[in-house]
Amino acid sequence: MQIIENTKVKEKVYIEKLENGLTILIIPKKGIQKKFVIWGVNYGSNDSKFIVPGENQETEVPKGVAHFLEHKMFEQESGVNSLDTLTALGVEANAYTTNDHTAYLFECTENFYPALDELMDYVQHPYFTDQNVEKEKGIIGQEIMMYDDYPEWKVYLNALEAMYHENPVKLDITGTIETISHIDKDILYKCYNTFYNPSNMAMVICGDFEPDQLLEEIKKRLIDKKANGEIKRIYPEEPEEIVQEKIEQTMDVSEPLFTIGIKDKLVDTKERVKKHIAIEILLNMIIGKSSKLYQKLYDEGILFVTPSLDYEYGREYAHVLITGQSKEPEKVYQDFKQTVAQMKQNGIDVKEFTRIKKRIYGENVKEFNDTADIARMFLSDFFKEINSFDFLDEIAIINEQYVEQVLKEIFDENKMIISVIKK
């Protein structure tokens, strides 16, 4: 196994790529009772157009298949639901789908290996019939309608609609009632057989384990499946320009919700971590809890809670998101743009930069205290071709000159949008 050690947090990750292409990452935590395992597929809601390895023709499937598959994986031919089996073992199990990957997971203090048996059994043995697929359409249809009534979700989706012309990141992960109506068992099997191949998957385990012993236990539970070739994913060309600067919707909310977005483009793998950290530092300097702008808006009664600050990126997309609640979202947006312009003109405050950089470093170190945080982080970063330890190394060396460069390049007023949910 390859061993990567980070002396800053005194942690090691053991990485093994098996003959069938499956990558296993083990992060041992001596003396910790909690154990966490997450098995991920490099396949998300954005992957609806692709070329199957060994074929020449494009395959296009309805939007929402990745999420639909995630729902169906728990159902077994015996009629038993694997989620119920895992719950009966006393473990907390779940699954989720993002734009870029799907994951199956559980957390426990006891019954780790019986739970691992169940996890590795249901993920490797799909069972789809005409009847159970039709039944699931009704369940997912209700989920779609529920999210349609959820203001926090709509303000986010509307922000993506305002930024993106073609990229599927702007579409709901669940699909729509119309798109899921076209899903059948053949489509599910085709997507499963294409993407749920060991060479397109990774497993991350964190807890008190001996890596060699755990690796052998995982190998015992793997079915005989060969690595397939490269899956060619097809995404539409996306213009650099935004679609529209402002998008509004009226819903039942106590105070208006807003999301300020900045459209970006994905950089080379080497730059991703560094750029992510620079953007996180800048967002905290501009409108974070200790910023002058937040203090001003708080004193004026315009903001009462610090907005959430995010930088999201994946295959073929990247964007900044600032989400909060305010009586005057437009005022927040205008003041945000003005603060960015002033910072570009005057340069960044070195003392404030150093303070925030130290705080972000501390927050990153804290993430290594929890088995669940560690495992989720390593899986998500692995699919972005990043090692999670890189964040700690890059924070230590990032300087204000690079952060100022990112400020000028990314925080472009022509790429900014605001999404508002009004009362």
Backbone torsions as a table, in degrees:
resi	resn	phi	psi	omega
1	MET	NA	146.0	172.6
2	GLN	-79.2	134.7	179.3
3	ILE	-118.3	124.0	175.8
4	ILE	-115.0	125.3	-177.6
5	GLU	-114.4	141.8	172.9
6	ASN	-118.5	113.2	-175.4
7	THR	-72.5	-22.5	-178.8
8	LYS	-63.8	-41.7	179.6
9	VAL	-108.5	4.4	179.9
10	LYS	52.1	48.4	179.2
11	GLU	-125.0	152.7	176.0
12	LYS	-126.9	146.3	170.2
13	VAL	-119.4	129.5	177.8
14	TYR	-101.2	122.4	-175.0
15	ILE	-119.2	127.7	178.1
16	GLU	-132.4	127.7	173.4
17	LYS	-103.8	116.8	-176.1
18	LEU	-77.5	167.9	-180.0
19	GLU	-59.2	-32.9	-179.4
20	ASN	-80.5	1.7	176.5
21	GLY	97.4	-10.8	-179.4
22	LEU	-69.8	130.7	176.1
23	THR	-99.0	129.5	179.3
24	ILE	-117.1	129.1	177.7
25	LEU	-118.5	124.0	-178.8
26	ILE	-119.5	125.3	177.5
27	ILE	-116.5	99.5	-178.3
28	PRO	-71.4	139.1	175.6
29	LYS	-129.5	93.7	-176.2
30	LYS	-62.2	134.8	175.1
31	GLY	79.1	-0.8	179.4
32	ILE	-89.9	131.9	-177.8
33	GLN	-77.9	-34.9	-176.8
34	LYS	-72.2	139.1	175.7
35	LYS	-124.5	139.4	-176.8
36	PHE	-136.3	131.3	175.7
37	VAL	-129.4	139.3	177.7
38	ILE	-137.4	128.1	-178.7
39	TRP	-114.1	115.1	-173.4
40	GLY	-112.4	150.5	176.5
41	VAL	-115.5	130.8	-179.5
42	ASN	-77.2	67.3	-173.0
43	TYR	-158.2	118.3	-179.3
44	GLY	-132.8	-169.2	-173.6
45	SER	-66.2	-20.9	-179.8
46	ASN	-75.5	-14.1	-172.7
47	ASP	-93.7	68.3	-179.4
48	SER	-104.9	-4.1	176.5
49	LYS	-132.9	123.8	-173.1
50	PHE	-160.9	167.6	173.6
51	ILE	-114.8	120.0	-178.8
52	VAL	-65.7	137.3	176.6
53	PRO	-52.7	130.7	-179.5
54	GLY	91.7	-9.2	178.1
55	GLU	-109.1	163.4	177.7
56	ASN	-109.9	-22.0	-173.8
57	GLN	-88.4	146.1	175.4
58	GLU	-69.4	143.5	170.4
59	THR	-113.2	130.4	174.6
60	GLU	-123.3	128.5	-178.7
61	VAL	-117.8	161.2	-179.4
62	PRO	-62.9	154.2	176.6
63	LYS	-66.0	138.0	177.4
64	GLY	103.4	1.3	-176.2
65	VAL	-67.1	-42.1	-177.8
66	ALA	-58.5	-43.7	179.0
67	HIS	-69.1	-39.3	179.1
68	PHE	-61.4	-45.1	177.9
69	LEU	-58.2	-45.4	179.8
70	GLU	-55.6	-44.1	178.7
71	HIS	-61.9	-42.3	-172.4
72	LYS	-77.0	-19.5	-172.9
73	MET	-63.5	-26.1	-176.8
74	PHE	-74.4	-21.5	-175.1
75	GLU	-80.5	126.7	-177.1
76	GLN	-106.7	157.9	-179.2
77	GLU	-60.5	-29.6	179.9
78	SER	-70.3	-10.3	-177.4
79	GLY	94.6	-6.8	-180.0
80	VAL	-85.1	141.5	175.0
81	ASN	-95.8	124.3	-175.5
82	SER	-61.6	-27.9	177.4
83	LEU	-63.3	-39.9	177.8
84	ASP	-65.8	-40.4	179.1
85	THR	-61.3	-44.4	-179.5
86	LEU	-66.6	-40.0	178.3
87	THR	-62.8	-40.8	178.8
88	ALA	-62.9	-25.8	177.3
89	LEU	-79.8	-6.1	179.6
90	GLY	84.0	21.3	178.2
91	VAL	-108.1	153.9	175.9
92	GLU	-93.7	113.5	-176.5
93	ALA	-118.1	152.9	179.4
94	ASN	-163.6	179.3	175.1
95	ALA	-154.7	158.2	177.0
96	TYR	-154.7	159.1	177.1
97	THR	-125.1	136.7	174.2
98	THR	-118.3	-174.3	175.6
99	ASN	-62.3	-29.2	-170.3
100	ASP	-117.1	-22.9	179.7
101	HIS	-149.1	163.3	176.5
102	THR	-121.0	143.6	-176.7
103	ALA	-140.2	145.1	176.9
104	TYR	-123.4	133.3	-168.9
105	LEU	-149.5	161.8	167.3
106	PHE	-153.9	157.6	178.9
107	GLU	-130.7	139.3	-178.3
108	CYS	-157.1	168.4	168.3
109	THR	-113.2	-25.6	178.3
110	GLU	-131.7	169.8	177.0
111	ASN	58.8	34.9	-178.4
112	PHE	-61.0	-49.9	-174.2
113	TYR	-70.7	-38.9	172.7
114	PRO	-60.1	-37.6	178.8
115	ALA	-69.2	-37.8	177.3
116	LEU	-63.5	-38.1	175.2
117	ASP	-54.1	-49.2	-176.0
118	GLU	-67.2	-45.9	179.9
119	LEU	-57.2	-49.9	-174.9
120	MET	-73.8	-21.1	176.5
121	ASP	-74.3	-52.5	-173.6
122	TYR	-71.5	-32.5	179.7
123	VAL	-69.9	-26.6	-178.0
124	GLN	-96.1	-5.2	-177.2
125	HIS	-131.6	82.5	178.9
126	PRO	-72.2	152.3	178.3
127	TYR	-141.8	100.9	-179.2
128	PHE	-118.7	134.0	174.2
129	THR	-130.4	163.6	177.0
130	ASP	-55.8	-40.9	-175.3
131	GLN	-68.8	-47.8	-176.1
132	ASN	-73.9	-23.4	175.7
133	VAL	-71.3	-43.5	178.4
134	GLU	-61.9	-41.4	179.9
135	LYS	-61.9	-39.7	-177.9
136	GLU	-67.4	-29.4	179.3
137	LYS	-58.8	-38.6	178.8
138	GLY	-66.3	-41.2	-178.9
139	ILE	-66.8	-46.8	-179.1
140	ILE	-70.0	-33.6	175.9
141	GLY	-58.3	-41.1	177.4
142	GLN	-65.8	-38.3	178.5
143	GLU	-63.0	-42.8	179.7
144	ILE	-60.9	-45.0	-179.6
145	MET	-65.7	-35.0	179.2
146	MET	-64.5	-45.3	179.2
147	TYR	-66.5	-30.1	176.9
148	ASP	-61.9	-25.6	-179.5
149	ASP	-96.7	8.5	-173.7
150	TYR	-103.4	102.9	-173.0
151	PRO	-56.7	-38.6	-178.5
152	GLU	-63.1	-31.5	178.8
153	TRP	-78.3	-39.8	-177.4
154	LYS	-68.2	-37.8	-179.5
155	VAL	-65.1	-32.7	178.1
156	TYR	-71.5	-51.2	-179.0
157	LEU	-61.9	-40.5	179.0
158	ASN	-63.2	-35.1	177.3
159	ALA	-62.9	-41.8	178.4
160	LEU	-66.6	-37.9	176.8
161	GLU	-60.8	-37.9	-178.8
162	ALA	-72.2	-26.0	-177.4
163	MET	-90.0	-40.8	-167.7
164	TYR	-107.6	133.1	176.1
165	HIS	-81.0	-52.4	-169.4
166	GLU	-122.5	-30.2	-171.8
167	ASN	-58.7	132.4	-176.5
168	PRO	-66.4	-6.2	176.8
169	VAL	-59.8	-23.3	-178.0
170	LYS	-77.2	-10.1	-177.3
171	LEU	-92.3	150.4	178.6
172	ASP	-62.4	134.4	-179.7
173	ILE	-55.9	-34.8	-177.0
174	THR	-76.6	-11.7	-171.6
175	GLY	81.1	-163.4	176.4
176	THR	-122.5	168.1	178.4
177	ILE	-59.6	-34.3	178.8
178	GLU	-68.1	-48.9	-175.4
179	THR	-67.7	-38.9	-178.1
180	ILE	-71.7	-18.3	178.5
181	SER	-65.6	-19.1	-178.8
182	HIS	-93.4	-0.7	-179.4
183	ILE	-80.5	133.3	173.9
184	ASP	-133.3	177.7	-174.9
185	LYS	-63.7	-32.6	-179.7
186	ASP	-65.4	-40.1	177.3
187	ILE	-64.0	-43.4	-179.5
188	LEU	-62.9	-44.3	179.5
189	TYR	-64.8	-39.0	-179.8
190	LYS	-63.2	-45.6	179.8
191	CYS	-68.6	-38.7	177.7
192	TYR	-61.2	-50.5	-176.7
193	ASN	-65.7	-28.1	179.0
194	THR	-77.7	-50.7	-170.1
195	PHE	-95.6	-33.0	-177.1
196	TYR	-84.5	48.2	175.7
197	ASN	-99.8	142.4	-177.6
198	PRO	-51.1	-34.6	-178.0
199	SER	-70.5	-10.0	179.1
200	ASN	-113.8	19.8	-175.0
201	MET	-132.0	160.7	174.8
202	ALA	-145.8	146.0	177.2
203	MET	-122.7	133.3	178.4
204	VAL	-122.3	129.7	-179.8
205	ILE	-127.4	133.5	179.9
206	CYS	-132.0	130.1	-179.6
207	GLY	159.7	-170.4	-178.5
208	ASP	-83.3	87.3	-176.7
209	PHE	-131.0	153.5	165.0
210	GLU	-91.2	114.5	-172.5
211	PRO	-53.0	-44.8	-178.1
212	ASP	-62.3	-43.6	-179.3
213	GLN	-65.3	-44.5	-179.7
214	LEU	-63.5	-40.9	179.6
215	LEU	-59.0	-42.7	178.7
216	GLU	-63.8	-39.6	179.2
217	GLU	-63.8	-38.3	178.8
218	ILE	-67.3	-45.4	-179.4
219	LYS	-57.7	-38.9	-180.0
220	LYS	-59.6	-31.6	-173.3
221	ARG	-94.2	-1.4	179.7
222	LEU	-85.1	135.8	174.6
223	ILE	-78.9	160.7	-178.1
224	ASP	-76.4	104.7	-177.8
225	LYS	-143.0	126.7	-176.8
226	LYS	-83.4	154.3	175.3
227	ALA	-66.3	139.3	175.4
228	ASN	-98.3	178.1	-178.6
229	GLY	-77.8	-169.8	-178.2
230	GLU	-72.6	135.0	174.8
231	ILE	-88.9	122.3	178.8
232	LYS	-89.9	112.1	179.9
233	ARG	-92.0	136.7	-175.8
234	ILE	-116.2	121.3	178.5
235	TYR	-120.7	147.1	179.3
236	PRO	-70.3	156.4	174.6
237	GLU	-66.2	134.0	-179.0
238	GLU	-116.2	120.1	176.9
239	PRO	-63.0	155.7	178.7
240	GLU	-73.1	-25.7	-175.8
241	GLU	-73.6	155.7	173.7
242	ILE	-78.1	168.1	178.8
243	VAL	-82.9	-51.3	179.5
244	GLN	-154.5	151.5	-175.7
245	GLU	-78.6	-31.6	-174.6
246	LYS	-132.1	138.2	176.6
247	ILE	-138.6	131.4	-176.4
248	GLU	-127.8	149.4	174.4
249	GLN	-146.3	147.1	178.6
250	THR	-103.0	129.2	178.2
251	MET	-145.0	175.0	-178.8
252	ASP	-83.2	91.6	179.0
253	VAL	-130.5	151.9	179.9
254	SER	-72.6	-39.3	175.5
255	GLU	-136.8	150.4	178.7
256	PRO	-55.9	143.9	174.0
257	LEU	-104.2	150.3	177.3
258	PHE	-141.7	151.7	166.9
259	THR	-132.2	121.6	172.3
260	ILE	-94.4	127.8	-179.1
261	GLY	-120.5	149.8	173.0
262	ILE	-129.9	118.3	-179.5
263	LYS	-76.2	134.7	-178.4
264	ASP	-131.1	-178.6	172.5
265	LYS	-131.4	149.0	-175.2
266	LEU	-67.5	138.2	178.9
267	VAL	-102.8	172.6	177.2
268	ASP	-57.6	154.8	-177.3
269	THR	-52.1	-42.7	-176.2
270	LYS	-59.0	-32.7	-173.9
271	GLU	-89.5	-15.6	-167.9
272	ARG	-59.1	-47.3	-176.8
273	VAL	-65.6	-47.1	-178.5
274	LYS	-59.5	-45.1	-179.2
275	LYS	-66.0	-41.4	178.6
276	HIS	-57.8	-46.3	-179.3
277	ILE	-64.6	-43.4	180.0
278	ALA	-59.2	-43.6	-180.0
279	ILE	-66.1	-39.4	178.6
280	GLU	-62.9	-42.6	177.7
281	ILE	-62.8	-46.6	-178.5
282	LEU	-62.2	-44.2	-179.6
283	LEU	-60.9	-40.3	178.5
284	ASN	-68.2	-35.5	178.2
285	MET	-70.0	-35.2	-175.4
286	ILE	-80.0	-50.2	-171.6
287	ILE	-141.3	19.9	176.3
288	GLY	-73.9	176.6	-174.1
289	LYS	-56.8	-35.8	-176.5
290	SER	-96.7	7.0	-177.3
291	SER	-77.6	155.7	177.7
292	LYS	-64.8	-37.7	-179.3
293	LEU	-63.6	-46.0	179.5
294	TYR	-62.2	-42.9	-179.8
295	GLN	-60.6	-41.3	179.3
296	LYS	-64.0	-49.2	-179.1
297	LEU	-66.0	-32.3	177.1
298	TYR	-67.8	-46.4	179.8
299	ASP	-62.6	-32.1	179.7
300	GLU	-82.6	-3.0	179.9
301	GLY	75.8	22.1	-177.6
302	ILE	-96.5	-32.3	175.0
303	LEU	-128.0	132.0	178.1
304	PHE	-113.5	-19.4	179.4
305	VAL	-128.8	141.2	179.2
306	THR	-61.6	130.6	177.8
307	PRO	-64.2	153.6	173.1
308	SER	-78.3	140.9	-174.6
309	LEU	-122.0	118.5	-174.2
310	ASP	-135.3	148.3	168.3
311	TYR	-124.9	112.9	-177.9
312	GLU	-108.2	138.0	175.3
313	TYR	-155.0	153.0	179.1
314	GLY	-161.0	-159.2	179.7
315	ARG	-62.8	119.5	171.8
316	GLU	71.8	13.8	176.5
317	TYR	-152.9	157.6	174.3
318	ALA	-164.5	139.3	178.5
319	HIS	-160.0	155.1	175.3
320	VAL	-98.4	140.8	178.1
321	LEU	-134.7	131.6	175.4
322	ILE	-124.2	113.8	-172.6
323	THR	-122.5	134.2	179.6
324	GLY	-162.3	-167.6	-178.6
325	GLN	-131.2	132.8	-176.8
326	SER	-157.6	149.0	174.6
327	LYS	-67.7	-27.9	-176.7
328	GLU	-129.4	74.7	-178.4
329	PRO	-58.7	-36.4	-179.2
330	GLU	-62.3	-38.1	179.1
331	LYS	-65.4	-42.6	178.0
332	VAL	-59.2	-44.8	-177.9
333	TYR	-63.0	-46.7	-178.8
334	GLN	-65.1	-41.5	179.4
335	ASP	-67.5	-35.1	177.0
336	PHE	-61.6	-49.3	-179.5
337	LYS	-61.9	-39.9	-179.8
338	GLN	-65.3	-41.8	179.6
339	THR	-64.1	-41.2	177.9
340	VAL	-61.3	-45.3	-179.3
341	ALA	-61.4	-42.2	179.8
342	GLN	-65.6	-40.3	-179.6
343	MET	-65.7	-38.1	177.5
344	LYS	-63.6	-39.0	-177.0
345	GLN	-73.9	-43.7	-172.9
346	ASN	-93.2	-14.0	-174.1
347	GLY	84.5	166.7	-176.7
348	ILE	-88.4	151.2	178.0
349	ASP	-75.5	115.0	-173.7
350	VAL	-63.8	-39.6	-179.8
351	LYS	-63.6	-44.0	-179.9
352	GLU	-67.4	-40.7	177.0
353	PHE	-56.1	-47.5	-178.2
354	THR	-63.6	-42.3	-179.6
355	ARG	-63.3	-46.9	-178.0
356	ILE	-68.8	-38.0	177.4
357	LYS	-58.7	-43.4	178.2
358	LYS	-63.6	-41.1	-179.4
359	ARG	-64.4	-43.6	179.8
360	ILE	-64.8	-37.9	176.1
361	TYR	-59.3	-45.4	179.1
362	GLY	-61.2	-40.9	179.0
363	GLU	-64.7	-39.2	177.9
364	ASN	-65.5	-40.2	178.2
365	VAL	-63.6	-40.6	-178.8
366	LYS	-60.2	-31.5	-179.7
367	GLU	-61.4	-20.8	-179.6
368	PHE	-83.9	7.8	176.7
369	ASN	-87.0	-22.4	-170.8
370	ASP	-115.3	129.2	-177.0
371	THR	-60.9	-40.0	-178.5
372	ALA	-66.2	-45.9	179.0
373	ASP	-59.2	-43.6	-177.7
374	ILE	-62.3	-50.2	-175.2
375	ALA	-65.1	-44.9	178.7
376	ARG	-61.2	-43.3	-178.5
377	MET	-62.1	-47.6	-178.5
378	PHE	-64.7	-36.3	179.4
379	LEU	-67.4	-51.2	-178.7
380	SER	-58.5	-45.1	-179.5
381	ASP	-67.8	-35.9	179.6
382	PHE	-59.1	-43.5	179.9
383	PHE	-71.2	-16.0	174.0
384	LYS	-94.6	7.9	-179.9
385	GLU	63.9	40.0	-178.7
386	ILE	-126.5	146.0	168.4
387	ASN	-98.1	129.5	-174.0
388	SER	-60.0	-27.1	177.3
389	PHE	-63.3	-24.5	-176.2
390	ASP	-59.7	-30.0	-179.6
391	PHE	-61.4	-43.1	-179.0
392	LEU	-65.8	-39.0	-179.9
393	ASP	-68.9	-41.5	-177.1
394	GLU	-71.3	-36.0	179.2
395	ILE	-59.6	-39.4	-177.1
396	ALA	-62.1	-31.3	-173.4
397	ILE	-109.0	-6.4	-177.6
398	ILE	-66.3	140.0	-178.7
399	ASN	-121.9	169.5	-175.1
400	GLU	-67.7	-26.7	179.1
401	GLN	-64.6	-42.9	179.3
402	TYR	-66.8	-40.4	-179.6
403	VAL	-63.9	-39.7	177.0
404	GLU	-64.6	-36.6	177.8
405	GLN	-63.6	-43.6	178.2
406	VAL	-64.7	-40.3	177.5
407	LEU	-55.8	-46.1	-177.4
408	LYS	-70.7	-37.4	-176.2
409	GLU	-78.5	-41.5	-170.1
410	ILE	-95.5	-39.6	-174.0
411	PHE	-84.4	63.7	-176.0
412	ASP	-94.1	122.6	-177.2
413	GLU	-59.1	-29.3	179.4
414	ASN	-71.8	-15.8	179.8
415	LYS	-103.5	7.2	-177.2
416	MET	-92.8	145.4	176.8
417	ILE	-137.0	164.1	170.1
418	ILE	-134.6	132.7	174.4
419	SER	-111.7	130.7	-177.3
420	VAL	-128.6	134.7	168.7
421	ILE	-106.9	112.0	-177.4
422	LYS	-90.6	162.0	175.4
423	LYS	-67.9	NA	NA
